[in-house]
Amino acid sequence: MTKITTGATMSLDGYIADANHGGFEYLFQWYTAGDVEVPTGFPDMTFRVSPASAKHLHELQEQLGVLVCGRRLYDITNGWGGRHPMDKPVVVLSHSVPEGKPQEDENFVFVSAGIHAAIDKAKQIAGGKDVGVNGGTIAQQCLDAGLLDEVAVDLVPVILGSGIPFFGQLENAPVQLEGPISVVEGIGVTHLNYKVVPKK
Amino acid sequence: MTKITTGATMSLDGYIADANHGGFEYLFQWYTAGDVEVPTGFPDMTFRVSPASAKHLHELQEQLGVLVCGRRLYDITNGWGGRHPMDKPVVVLSHSVPEGKPQEDENFVFVSAGIHAAIDKAKQIAGGKDVGVNGGTIAQQCLDAGLLDEVAVDLVPVILGSGIPFFGQLENAPVQLEGPISVVEGIGVTHLNYKVVPKK
């Protein structure tokens, strides 16, 4: 069954970036902390992680059918040059279709009718695999709408002190989770996976 | 060797209380999530935790020689009725000695000369065991002063959305940690222990 999941690398104090949208030299140390090569989809970038993290990342990649992100990330990455590095189709929640792009092709689908419509579309595309929702605003909207099934945190040993929270100001806080339903100890990272307990 | 440690129950998004200094019905669910009784020092309150958490709590209690807290907590708890429930002496960082109290007895020592002096005093009292520093302001001061050796987090599966952070605005952020050096999976809680990497 298709699950709606979100995941991000997070500092121990709950941030996915520092206040200047940086801090990645701290957050992503685990990407180069091991010996097992993991291709990233970018030809000039290869991660080297622990065997446990490599297995974990491989399983995530296998389970994932489609991604959902916001227009801001799509624009920042310039549409990842045409195809997402994880080699999955991406549903982009966006008020408009970028100029010169079709509303839908095998790489990107632009949905303007809100988060429910974006998730519905993603489920259709997922082919029974999981829908991976981008952390930050989109994950918050999913949590608030009761659409999120699981939260995966790659918890890293740094205290940033301030920054961009994984889960900002939620309308429906507090959100009760269950678990962790899995704990994978990597080098420089602890992979924790939680189920979202539906609101009564 | 005496270690300076701090620890707290923390939500997945980094809070030790909600914005109204509450939220404990979410944070402390793990205290009643198991079958193993753990006395709290309060006659009318017994925790029931998982076997793994019970063992973990017992080891912490054994390692701990002395506590350090701020005057605010001392006043809120009314000096814990005369003795801290963990049955340890407490060094209280305070501008003044409470009326009618000695500056030092076997239960409480009041130190006004700042965080370094409070930690020095605590080390003397600890008798080779650990110094446990209260989360929040005192832990922040220790982190900023480079006095903290370890950070223990009881990570619980709830997203509070806002609240009182375990590690507020640090002067020396980011703080690099090492680990977790131990991971204990309880029921409704994951006990994570990190070393603080000294600043160069």
Chai-1 contact restraints between the chains, C-beta under 6 A:
chainA,res_idxA,chainB,res_idxB,connection_type,confidence,min_distance_angstrom,max_distance_angstrom,comment,restraint_id
A,D13,B,G14,contact,1.0,0.0,6.0,A-B,restraint_1
A,D13,B,F167,contact,1.0,0.0,6.0,A-B,restraint_2
A,G14,B,D13,contact,1.0,0.0,6.0,A-B,restraint_3
A,G14,B,G14,contact,1.0,0.0,6.0,A-B,restraint_4
A,Y26,B,P174,contact,1.0,0.0,6.0,A-B,restraint_5
A,P157,B,L177,contact,1.0,0.0,6.0,A-B,restraint_6
A,P157,B,G179,contact,1.0,0.0,6.0,A-B,restraint_7
A,P157,B,Y194,contact,1.0,0.0,6.0,A-B,restraint_8
A,V158,B,P174,contact,1.0,0.0,6.0,A-B,restraint_9
A,V158,B,Q176,contact,1.0,0.0,6.0,A-B,restraint_10
A,I159,B,F167,contact,1.0,0.0,6.0,A-B,restraint_11
A,I159,B,V175,contact,1.0,0.0,6.0,A-B,restraint_12
A,L160,B,P174,contact,1.0,0.0,6.0,A-B,restraint_13
A,G161,B,L170,contact,1.0,0.0,6.0,A-B,restraint_14
A,G161,B,A173,contact,1.0,0.0,6.0,A-B,restraint_15
A,F167,B,D13,contact,1.0,0.0,6.0,A-B,restraint_16
A,F167,B,I159,contact,1.0,0.0,6.0,A-B,restraint_17
A,L170,B,G161,contact,1.0,0.0,6.0,A-B,restraint_18
A,A173,B,G161,contact,1.0,0.0,6.0,A-B,restraint_19
A,P174,B,Y26,contact,1.0,0.0,6.0,A-B,restraint_20
A,P174,B,V158,contact,1.0,0.0,6.0,A-B,restraint_21
A,P174,B,L160,contact,1.0,0.0,6.0,A-B,restraint_22
A,V175,B,I159,contact,1.0,0.0,6.0,A-B,restraint_23
A,Q176,B,V158,contact,1.0,0.0,6.0,A-B,restraint_24
A,L177,B,P157,contact,1.0,0.0,6.0,A-B,restraint_25
A,G179,B,P157,contact,1.0,0.0,6.0,A-B,restraint_26
A,V183,B,E185,contact,1.0,0.0,6.0,A-B,restraint_27
A,E185,B,V183,contact,1.0,0.0,6.0,A-B,restraint_28
A,Y194,B,P157,contact,1.0,0.0,6.0,A-B,restraint_29
